[in-house]
Amino acid sequence: MVWFSNNLIGILNFLTFLLSIPILGAGIWLSTRASTDCEKFLERPVIALGVFLMIVSIAGLVGACCGVSWLLWLYLLVMFILILLVFCFTIFAFVVTNKGAGEVVSGRGYKEYRLGDYSNWLQKRVLDEGNWSKIRSCIRDSKVCNSLSEKNQTFDQFVNDNLTPLQSGCCKPPTACNFTFVSETVWNKPQGFSISSIADCNTWQNEPSVLCYDCQSCKAGVLANLKNDWKKVAIINIVFLIFLVIVYSIGCCAFRNNRRSNYQGWKGGNP
């Protein structure tokens, strides 16, 4: 029973090691096959995650099962830092996603989104041209607007549709523009239209590669999506954090077992 914690840590790290192999493989596959900016953006984080899991799991496995105390100490240090990072990120996610919500539009089944409703930190991320060019590429690659246009809805069907934040912000002009509906992603500007006080009305184009991808409403739609996703991730992180604390506690027991074993071995060899 004394070495139960060592065996348990060894099993958990062996499973983590097995998990790291497909993750690392997926990252390498992306690096060789990536054809879009969105895919290229993912390759490095995926490879880094795979390598990190592999190294940490090997340290925990060898340290617990082979009685190598310094490796187990290093493993526990990394686990402690990881617990702090997950805890801080969870708090941060709740704080930065606390503001912002879609606005109900009269006579419409969908909501519209304003960039100014979200936290300043999130606004700065999407207002940075370097960041936005990558995000815009991902939105195009996801064909979110293509899937909307393929519905071939009438105007009445469209206005009662429950659009996603990205569809509402990126695939159509804001309702306040009063453009004429032709199809889900084609809206004609009024005759004699020149310049509107609403910036997104000037940005909108019927060209499928342009649409409202550079509109403030599109950036707000991205943040609305991000807010929903981060809320879910934060909840998952709480469960993950509890799991990490349990594993860390078991690891501490395994480290204590190693120290006790090393001390007894040293004492036995020095009468």
Summary of the structure (lengths in Angstrom):
residues: 271
radius of gyration: 26.1
end to end distance: 27.5
largest distance: 100.8
contacts: 813
relative contact order: 0.13
helix: 70%
strand: 4%
